[in-house]
C-alpha cells in the first residue's frame, strides 16, 4: 500500500499550472488584489467545506470522500482552463477549494489507519515523509513539463487543461483502495453520525490544550507559507527579465525556463527533505525539539527574505524561497504525526481538517491584504520590482517570531 499511497501523491501533484498560477492569472489581466481575492475565495470555499468534509470522511468513508475530491479537481481544472471571464475563474477556484477540503487530512488518515492495522504506528513520520517525497517528485516533474508547455505555446492556459489527465488517473487509483481502510468507520451512521463526529472533534480541539497548540503551530507555519509560496513565480519573473543572459530569448521564455528549473529544484530538494524528516527528528532528539528548531529556522528565513526583497537581491530571494520549501517539507511529516499521537484516532480526518481549516482561514485573510499592498508599491508597468514584494514577509514573520519567543520563555 505504501506504493499506492505514493502514487496518489505523485499524480495529485502533477498540477502543471502550479509553477505559473499567479503569472497565468496576470496574463488574464488580473492585478495582485484580484489574484489575492481569488486565493481568498479558494481558501474560503475550502473553509466552508473543510470540517464537514472531514466529519463525512470519518462517518461515511474516507475513500468515498477522496474520490469526490479528485472529481472536484477535474472540474476545477477544466473550468480554469476554459475560463474567459472573472466569474468562471471564481467558479474554478471554488471547485478547487472544495476539492482540497475533501482531500486534505483524509488521505493522511487513511495512511495512519493502514499503519495501525499493520502495527507500525511508530513509523508515522517515516512513512508519511516517504509518501510526501513522491508528491514532491510529481511537483518537480510537473514544473519541467509546464515550463516546456509555456515555452512552446507562449501561453499559460494549456497548463490547466493538461492537469486533468493525472487527476482522472488518480480517481481510478483511489477507487481501487482496499475496503479494509474504512473498517473503523461506523456502519449506518449517516448524517447523524457525521454531525456527532464534528461536535466531538470541535470539543476535542477546544478542550485539549495540546491540540490547540498544534493548531496554532499550523497557522504560523502553513498559513503563512500558503500565501508566500506562489510569489516565487513573481520573483523569478522579475529576476529573469532583468538578467543580461540569453537575450535571444523573450522575457516570457526566460521566465518559463528559470521558473521551471527553480520549481523543479525546489521540489526535488523538498522530496529529499520529506524522506529524511524522521532522521532530522531523531537527530534533534525528539519531535518537539525538531519542531522548535524548524520554527526558529523559518522565522530566520522570513527575516532574510525581507532583507533580500528590500535590497532587490533576486538570487538571494529565490534561495530563501527554496529554503522555506525545505523547512515546510521537514515540518509537515513531523507535525502531522503529532496530531495522530495526541488526538483520537476515530476522528483523525476531522481533526486534520480542522487543522487545515485554520491555516486556510489565515491565508484567506492575508492574501488580499498582501496583494493590495504589492499593487500600491508596484506602480510601474511590466514585471513587479522585487522591492515591492516585501509585504510577503508580514504573512509569517510576526507569528513565527512570537511562537519562537513563547517556546524559549517556556523552556
C-alpha positions as CSV (number, residue, x, y, z in Angstrom):
1,X,0.0,0.0,0.0
2,X,2.9,2.4,0.5
3,X,3.5,2.3,-3.2
4,X,-0.2,3.1,-3.8
5,X,-0.1,5.9,-1.3
6,X,3.0,7.3,-3.0
7,X,1.3,7.0,-6.5
8,X,-1.6,9.1,-5.2
9,X,0.7,11.9,-4.1
10,X,2.7,11.7,-7.3
11,X,-0.4,12.0,-9.5
12,X,-2.0,14.6,-7.2
13,X,0.9,16.9,-7.6
14,X,1.1,16.8,-11.4
15,X,-0.6,20.2,-11.3
16,X,1.1,21.7,-14.3
17,X,-0.3,25.2,-13.5
18,X,1.2,25.3,-10.0
19,X,4.5,26.8,-11.0
20,X,2.8,29.6,-13.0
21,X,-0.5,30.1,-11.3
22,X,0.0,33.8,-10.5
23,X,1.6,34.6,-13.9
24,X,-1.3,32.8,-15.6
25,X,-3.8,35.0,-13.8
26,X,-1.7,38.1,-14.5
27,X,-1.8,37.1,-18.2
28,X,-5.6,37.3,-18.0
29,X,-5.5,40.9,-16.8
30,X,-5.8,40.5,-13.0
31,X,-3.9,42.7,-10.6
32,X,-2.5,41.4,-7.3
33,X,-5.5,42.4,-5.3
34,X,-7.7,40.4,-7.8
35,X,-5.4,37.4,-7.5
36,X,-5.4,37.7,-3.7
37,X,-9.2,37.8,-3.9
38,X,-9.2,34.6,-5.9
39,X,-6.8,32.9,-3.5
40,X,-9.0,34.1,-0.6
41,X,-12.1,32.7,-2.4
42,X,-10.4,29.3,-2.8
43,X,-9.5,29.2,0.9
44,X,-12.9,30.3,2.0
45,X,-14.6,27.7,-0.2
46,X,-12.3,25.2,1.4
47,X,-13.1,26.5,4.9
48,X,-16.8,26.2,4.3
49,X,-16.5,22.5,3.5
50,X,-13.3,21.6,5.3
51,X,-14.6,20.4,8.7
52,X,-17.8,18.9,7.3
53,X,-15.7,17.0,4.8
54,X,-13.5,15.6,7.5
55,X,-16.5,14.6,9.5
56,X,-18.1,13.0,6.4
57,X,-14.9,11.1,5.8
58,X,-14.8,9.8,9.4
59,X,-18.5,8.9,9.5
60,X,-19.3,7.7,5.9
61,X,-16.0,6.6,4.4
62,X,-12.6,8.2,3.7
63,X,-12.2,6.5,0.3
64,X,-15.5,7.9,-1.0
65,X,-14.6,11.4,0.1
66,X,-11.2,11.1,-1.7
67,X,-13.0,10.1,-4.9
68,X,-15.3,13.1,-4.6
69,X,-12.2,15.3,-4.2
70,X,-10.5,14.0,-7.4
71,X,-13.7,14.6,-9.3
72,X,-13.8,18.2,-8.0
73,X,-10.2,18.7,-9.2
74,X,-11.1,17.5,-12.7
75,X,-14.0,20.0,-12.9
76,X,-11.8,22.8,-11.5
77,X,-9.0,22.4,-14.0
78,X,-11.5,22.3,-16.9
79,X,-13.2,25.5,-15.7
80,X,-9.9,27.3,-15.1
81,X,-8.6,26.2,-18.5
82,X,-11.6,27.5,-20.5
83,X,-12.4,30.5,-18.3
84,X,-12.7,33.7,-20.2
85,X,-14.2,35.9,-17.5
86,X,-13.8,36.5,-13.8
87,X,-17.0,34.6,-12.9
88,X,-15.6,31.4,-14.4
89,X,-12.3,32.0,-12.7
90,X,-14.2,32.3,-9.4
91,X,-16.1,29.1,-10.1
92,X,-12.9,27.3,-10.8
93,X,-11.4,28.4,-7.6
94,X,-14.5,27.4,-5.6
95,X,-14.3,23.8,-7.1
96,X,-10.5,23.8,-6.3
97,X,-11.0,24.9,-2.7
98,X,-13.8,22.3,-2.1
99,X,-11.8,19.5,-3.7
100,X,-8.8,20.5,-1.4
101,X,-11.2,20.3,1.6
102,X,-12.4,16.8,0.8
103,X,-8.8,15.6,0.3
104,X,-6.8,17.4,2.9
105,X,-6.4,15.4,6.1
106,X,-8.5,12.5,4.7
107,X,-5.7,10.7,2.9
108,X,-3.3,11.1,5.8
109,X,-6.0,9.5,8.0
110,X,-6.1,6.6,5.5
111,X,-2.3,6.2,5.8
112,X,-2.4,6.2,9.6
113,X,-5.3,3.7,9.6
114,X,-3.2,1.3,7.5
115,X,-0.2,1.8,9.8
116,X,-2.4,0.9,12.8
117,X,-3.6,-2.2,11.0
118,X,0.0,-3.2,10.4
119,X,1.1,-2.4,13.9
120,X,3.5,0.2,12.6
121,X,2.3,3.4,14.4
122,X,5.9,4.3,15.4
123,X,6.7,4.8,11.7
124,X,4.3,7.7,11.2
125,X,6.9,10.3,10.3
126,X,9.0,7.9,8.2
127,X,6.1,6.6,6.1
128,X,4.3,9.9,5.6
129,X,7.6,11.6,4.8
130,X,8.3,8.9,2.2
131,X,4.9,9.2,0.5
132,X,5.2,13.0,0.6
133,X,8.6,12.8,-1.1
134,X,6.8,11.2,-4.1
135,X,4.3,14.1,-4.1
136,X,7.3,16.4,-4.4
137,X,8.8,14.3,-7.2
138,X,5.4,14.8,-9.0
139,X,5.7,18.6,-8.4
140,X,9.3,18.6,-9.8
141,X,8.2,16.8,-13.0
142,X,5.2,19.0,-13.3
143,X,7.3,22.1,-13.2
144,X,9.6,21.0,-16.0
145,X,6.6,19.9,-18.2
146,X,4.8,23.2,-17.5
147,X,8.0,25.1,-18.5
148,X,8.1,23.3,-21.8
149,X,4.5,24.0,-22.5
150,X,4.8,27.7,-21.8
151,X,8.0,27.8,-23.9
152,X,6.4,26.3,-27.0
153,X,2.9,27.8,-26.7
154,X,3.7,31.2,-25.3
155,X,0.6,31.0,-23.1
156,X,-0.2,29.7,-19.6
157,X,-3.7,28.5,-20.4
158,X,-2.8,25.0,-21.6
159,X,-1.2,24.1,-18.2
160,X,-4.7,24.0,-16.6
161,X,-6.2,21.6,-19.1
162,X,-3.3,19.1,-19.1
163,X,-3.7,18.8,-15.4
164,X,-7.0,17.0,-15.9
165,X,-5.2,13.8,-17.1
166,X,-3.3,12.8,-13.9
167,X,-6.3,13.9,-11.7
168,X,-8.5,11.4,-13.6
169,X,-5.9,8.7,-13.3
170,X,-5.7,9.3,-9.6
171,X,-9.5,9.0,-9.3
172,X,-9.1,5.4,-10.6
173,X,-6.2,4.8,-8.2
174,X,-8.3,5.8,-5.2
175,X,-11.4,3.9,-6.3
176,X,-9.4,0.7,-6.0
177,X,-8.0,1.2,-2.5
178,X,-8.9,-1.8,-0.2
179,X,-12.2,-1.6,1.7
180,X,-10.4,-2.6,4.9
181,X,-9.1,1.0,5.2
182,X,-12.7,2.0,6.1
183,X,-13.1,-0.8,8.6
184,X,-13.2,1.5,11.6
185,X,-15.9,3.7,10.1
186,X,-19.2,3.2,11.9
187,X,-21.9,1.5,9.8
188,X,-25.2,3.2,9.2
189,X,-24.3,6.4,11.0
190,X,-25.3,8.6,8.1
191,X,-25.6,12.4,8.6
192,X,-26.4,12.0,12.2
193,X,-23.1,10.2,12.8
194,X,-21.3,12.9,10.7
195,X,-22.8,15.7,12.9
196,X,-21.8,13.9,16.1
197,X,-18.3,13.3,14.8
198,X,-18.0,17.0,14.0
199,X,-19.2,18.1,17.5
200,X,-16.9,15.6,19.3
201,X,-13.9,16.8,17.2
202,X,-14.7,20.5,18.0
203,X,-14.9,19.7,21.7
204,X,-11.5,17.9,21.5
205,X,-9.8,20.9,19.8
206,X,-11.3,23.5,22.2
207,X,-10.9,21.4,25.3
208,X,-7.5,19.9,24.8
209,X,-4.5,22.2,25.2
210,X,-2.2,20.0,23.3
211,X,-4.4,20.1,20.2
212,X,-4.9,23.8,20.4
213,X,-1.1,24.3,20.5
214,X,-0.7,22.1,17.4
215,X,-3.4,24.2,15.5
216,X,-1.6,27.4,16.4
217,X,1.7,26.0,15.1
218,X,-0.1,25.1,11.8
219,X,-1.4,28.7,11.4
220,X,2.1,30.2,11.9
221,X,4.0,27.8,9.6
222,X,1.5,26.7,7.0
223,X,-1.0,29.6,6.8
224,X,1.9,31.9,6.0
225,X,3.6,29.6,3.6
226,X,0.3,29.1,1.6
227,X,0.3,32.9,0.9
228,X,4.0,33.3,0.3
229,X,5.0,30.3,-1.8
230,X,3.4,31.2,-5.1
231,X,5.1,34.5,-5.2
232,X,8.3,32.7,-6.1
233,X,6.9,32.9,-9.7
234,X,6.8,36.7,-9.5
235,X,10.4,36.9,-8.0
236,X,11.6,34.6,-10.8
237,X,9.9,36.7,-13.4
238,X,11.5,39.9,-12.1
239,X,14.9,38.2,-11.9
240,X,14.6,36.6,-15.3
241,X,13.6,39.8,-17.2
242,X,16.5,41.7,-15.5
243,X,19.1,39.1,-16.4
244,X,21.5,40.1,-19.1
245,X,21.9,36.5,-20.2
246,X,20.3,34.7,-23.1
247,X,19.0,37.9,-24.7
248,X,17.9,35.8,-27.7
249,X,15.0,34.5,-25.6
250,X,11.9,36.6,-24.9
251,X,11.1,37.6,-21.3
252,X,8.4,35.0,-21.2
253,X,10.7,32.3,-22.4
254,X,13.3,33.2,-19.8
255,X,10.6,33.2,-17.1
256,X,9.4,29.8,-18.3
257,X,12.9,28.3,-18.2
258,X,14.1,29.8,-14.9
259,X,10.7,29.3,-13.3
260,X,10.6,25.6,-14.3
261,X,14.1,25.0,-13.1
262,X,13.6,26.9,-9.8
263,X,10.4,24.9,-9.0
264,X,12.0,21.6,-10.1
265,X,14.9,22.2,-7.8
266,X,12.6,23.3,-5.0
267,X,10.5,20.1,-5.3
268,X,13.4,17.7,-5.7
269,X,15.1,19.1,-2.6
270,X,11.7,19.1,-0.8
271,X,11.3,15.4,-1.8
272,X,14.6,14.6,-0.1
273,X,13.6,16.7,3.0
274,X,10.3,14.8,3.4
275,X,12.0,11.5,3.0
276,X,14.6,12.4,5.7
277,X,12.2,14.2,8.1
278,X,12.3,11.2,10.5
279,X,16.1,11.4,10.5
280,X,16.0,15.1,11.3
281,X,13.5,14.4,14.1
282,X,15.8,11.8,15.6
283,X,18.9,13.9,15.2
284,X,17.2,16.8,17.1
285,X,16.4,14.4,20.0
286,X,12.7,14.1,19.5
287,X,9.6,15.5,17.9
288,X,9.1,18.7,20.0
289,X,12.8,19.7,19.8
290,X,12.6,19.2,16.0
291,X,9.5,21.4,15.8
292,X,11.3,24.1,17.9
293,X,14.3,24.2,15.5
294,X,12.1,24.4,12.4
295,X,10.2,27.3,13.9
296,X,13.4,29.1,14.6
297,X,14.8,28.5,11.1
298,X,11.5,29.5,9.5
299,X,11.5,32.8,11.4
300,X,15.1,33.5,10.4
301,X,14.4,32.6,6.7
302,X,11.4,35.0,6.7
303,X,13.6,37.8,8.1
304,X,16.3,37.1,5.5
305,X,13.6,37.1,2.7
306,X,12.6,40.6,3.8
307,X,16.3,41.7,3.5
308,X,16.6,40.1,0.0
309,X,13.4,41.8,-1.3
310,X,14.1,45.2,0.2
311,X,17.6,45.0,-1.2
312,X,16.5,43.8,-4.7
313,X,18.6,40.7,-4.4
314,X,16.8,38.3,-6.7
315,X,19.2,35.4,-6.4
316,X,19.0,35.6,-2.6
317,X,15.2,35.8,-2.6
318,X,15.0,32.7,-4.8
319,X,17.4,30.8,-2.5
320,X,15.3,31.8,0.6
321,X,12.1,30.6,-1.1
322,X,13.7,27.2,-1.7
323,X,14.9,27.1,1.9
324,X,11.4,27.8,3.1
325,X,10.1,25.0,0.9
326,X,12.7,22.6,2.5
327,X,11.7,23.6,6.0
328,X,8.0,23.2,5.1
329,X,8.7,19.6,4.0
330,X,10.7,18.8,7.1
331,X,7.9,20.3,9.1
332,X,4.8,18.6,7.6
333,X,5.6,14.9,8.2
334,X,6.7,15.7,11.8
335,X,3.8,18.0,12.6
336,X,1.1,15.7,11.2
337,X,2.3,12.8,13.3
338,X,1.8,15.0,16.4
339,X,-2.0,15.1,15.6
340,X,-2.1,11.3,15.3
341,X,-0.1,11.0,18.5
342,X,-2.2,13.3,20.6
343,X,-5.7,13.1,19.0
344,X,-8.4,10.5,19.0
345,X,-7.9,8.1,16.1
346,X,-11.7,7.8,15.5
347,X,-11.7,11.4,14.5
348,X,-8.4,11.6,12.7
349,X,-9.6,13.0,9.4
350,X,-11.8,15.6,11.2
351,X,-9.0,16.8,13.4
352,X,-6.7,17.2,10.4
353,X,-9.5,19.0,8.6
354,X,-9.8,21.5,11.5
355,X,-6.1,22.0,11.4
356,X,-6.2,22.7,7.6
357,X,-9.2,25.0,8.0
358,X,-7.4,27.3,10.5
359,X,-4.4,27.6,8.2
360,X,-6.7,28.3,5.2
361,X,-8.5,31.0,7.2
362,X,-5.2,32.7,8.0
363,X,-4.3,32.5,4.3
364,X,-7.7,33.9,3.2
365,X,-7.2,36.9,5.5
366,X,-3.7,37.6,4.4
367,X,-3.8,37.0,0.7
368,X,-5.9,40.0,-0.4
369,X,-4.2,42.4,2.0
370,X,-0.7,41.5,0.8
371,X,-1.9,41.7,-2.9
372,X,-3.3,45.2,-2.2
373,X,0.0,46.3,-0.6
374,X,2.0,45.0,-3.5
375,X,-0.3,46.7,-6.0
376,X,0.3,50.0,-4.2
377,X,4.0,49.6,-4.2
378,X,4.4,48.5,-7.8
379,X,3.1,51.4,-9.9
380,X,5.2,50.8,-13.0
381,X,4.0,48.7,-15.9
382,X,5.6,45.3,-16.6
383,X,7.1,42.8,-14.1
384,X,6.8,43.8,-10.5
385,X,10.1,45.1,-8.9
386,X,11.5,42.9,-6.2
387,X,11.4,45.8,-3.7
388,X,7.6,46.0,-4.0
389,X,7.3,42.4,-2.7
390,X,8.5,42.9,0.9
391,X,4.9,42.8,2.3
392,X,5.1,39.0,1.8
393,X,7.1,38.7,5.0
394,X,4.2,40.2,7.0
395,X,2.3,36.9,6.5
396,X,4.6,34.8,8.6
397,X,7.4,36.7,10.4
398,X,5.4,38.2,13.3
399,X,3.6,35.0,14.4
400,X,6.7,32.8,13.9
401,X,8.7,35.2,16.0
402,X,6.0,35.1,18.7
403,X,6.0,31.3,18.8
404,X,9.8,31.1,19.0
405,X,9.7,33.6,21.8
406,X,7.0,31.7,23.7
407,X,8.8,28.4,23.4
408,X,12.0,30.0,24.6
409,X,10.2,31.5,27.6
410,X,8.6,28.2,28.5
411,X,11.9,26.3,28.3
